Amino acid sequence: MSLLLTNVRPYGEGEPVDVAIDGGEITAIGTGLDAPADAEVIDAGGNVLLPGFVDLHTHLREPGREDTETIESGSAAAALGGYTAVFAMANTSPVADSAVITDHVYRRGQEVGLVDVHPVGAVTVGLQGEKLAEMGMMAAGPGRVRVFSDDGVCVSDPLLMRRALEYASSLGAVIAQHAEEPRLTRGAVAHEGPEAARLGLTGWPRAAEEAIVARDALLARDAGARVHICHASTAGTVELLKWAKGQGVAITAEVTPHHLLLDDSRLATYDAVNRVNPPLREASDVAALRKALRDGVIDCVATDHAPHAEQDKCCEFAAARPGMLGLETALAIVAQVAVEPGDITWRDVARVMSEKPAEIARLDDHGRPIRVGEPANLTLVDPDLGWTVRADDLASRSRNTPFAELEFRAKPVLTVLRGRITARDGVAAAPGAGERA
């Protein structure tokens, strides 16, 4: 079976064309294409066709917290969000610090088959920051780990981080750092500023992030290694990234949708759905992050999709676990804050949500151009659909979204993984095979 998308605009540019898909790849692009006898024909209605999105930062919680998310439910959320590949963070239970766990995550993702699930290996054993994990064995296993991170905690020991960078370099891998100097954040739950002071919440200084970004840029420079900064959140981090890139340091960074949209004024209600790590910053930081994404100082958008059980969020703000859902709302937020105001184009969206994440992770089958002969990993976006986020309608097993009842315009309406339809019109395909195309 094959697939013919008619009346579609690749990258939102030019007049609509037809895109033919067969055997898992794009076979023709043009106007008035004839559909093979067994092809499903979908009229795209002039909507925008983009390469399937790649998320470098997803928490799928399996193994260990399947009550909050599973690889199956998280994969469904990803497909609905337009993603064709996600990177599952290592802070599971047990921690993904060995090939046994990373290979299990990879195989489980393949079984579900809605997105390519790539395991992220832990940098240190048990995320304890004391001893390097089995990075070589994880890289050599079926999961072929190419991104390592202790996300959730910082690799704060500078010597250990230097060794990790050196080792990762020899593996062709990248270290994704959760930039947080722990000695500056003890007991901290909110951005250190006037709002936290007014609310009586312990402040989290910008310097806690920026100190690690600066340190790791220097360590990566000396090690000749690549380092990736997770969830950049401050204007100071943006300036440090500019400096490091100007020095030729192999440093990249991501920003989350929530740090592009929300600021610490949200904390006035003490609703723990707004507690996240790093915390929501001030409006000036949000503006700096948006500009950095537009200018390429920040390389990509990553969701930091972090499902939590109701009991972990419906509690005192300081006692709540940090994190928010993000997979199904990421595209809508990027469109609202950057595309609709005219700051970036749909081609730029492809760059920051597909091409650059794939490049950083060194994926060779995602983030590819929309052209004949390339893998058919695609997402179709309706830029003017208009929809309201309903927590109970999300595919995740958790409901901790700060975007509930917010209205957006753009939304993915079709996701295709190697020619298979994995999500269509708000419904994910059944696990195992997707809708064959």
Salt bridges, closest charged atoms under 4 A:
GLU13 OE1 - ARG347 NH2 2.91
GLU40 OE2 - ARG424 NH1 2.76
GLU62 OE2 - ARG108 NE 3.84
ASP67 OD1 - ARG65 NE 2.82
GLU69 OE2 - HIS305 NE2 2.84
GLU72 OE1 - ARG108 NH2 3.68
GLU111 OE1 - ARG108 NH1 3.03
ASP116 OD2 - HIS366 NE2 2.75
ASP116 OD2 - ARG418 NH1 2.77
ASP151 OD2 - HIS57 NE2 2.85
ASP151 OD2 - HIS59 NE2 3.10
ASP151 OD1 - HIS178 ND1 3.17
ASP151 OD1 - HIS231 NE2 3.20
GLU166 OE2 - ARG162 NE 3.27
GLU166 OE1 - ARG163 NH1 3.24
GLU180 OE1 - HIS178 NE2 2.76
GLU181 OE2 - ARG183 NE 2.85
GLU195 OE2 - ARG198 NH2 2.73
GLU209 OE1 - ARG281 NH2 3.99
ASP216 OD1 - ARG215 NH2 2.83
ASP222 OD1 - ARG221 NE 2.95
GLU239 OE2 - LYS242 NZ 3.22
GLU254 OE2 - HIS57 ND1 2.69
GLU254 OE1 - HIS228 NE2 2.79
GLU282 OE2 - HIS191 NE2 2.91
GLU282 OE2 - ARG206 NH2 3.47
ASP285 OD2 - ARG206 NH2 2.82
ASP295 OD2 - LYS291 NZ 2.74
ASP295 OD1 - ARG294 NE 2.93
ASP299 OD1 - LYS245 NZ 2.80
ASP299 OD2 - LYS356 NZ 3.84
ASP304 OD1 - HIS57 NE2 2.92
ASP304 OD1 - HIS59 NE2 3.04
ASP312 OD2 - ARG65 NH2 3.49
ASP348 OD1 - ARG351 NH2 3.58
GLU359 OE2 - LYS356 NZ 3.24
ASP365 OD1 - HIS366 NE2 3.93
GLU374 OE1 - ARG368 NE 2.97
GLU374 OE2 - ARG371 NE 2.99
ASP384 OD1 - ARG409 NH2 2.25
ASP392 OD1 - ARG399 NE 3.43
GLU405 OE1 - ARG390 NH1 2.24
GLU435 OE1 - ARG424 NH2 2.62
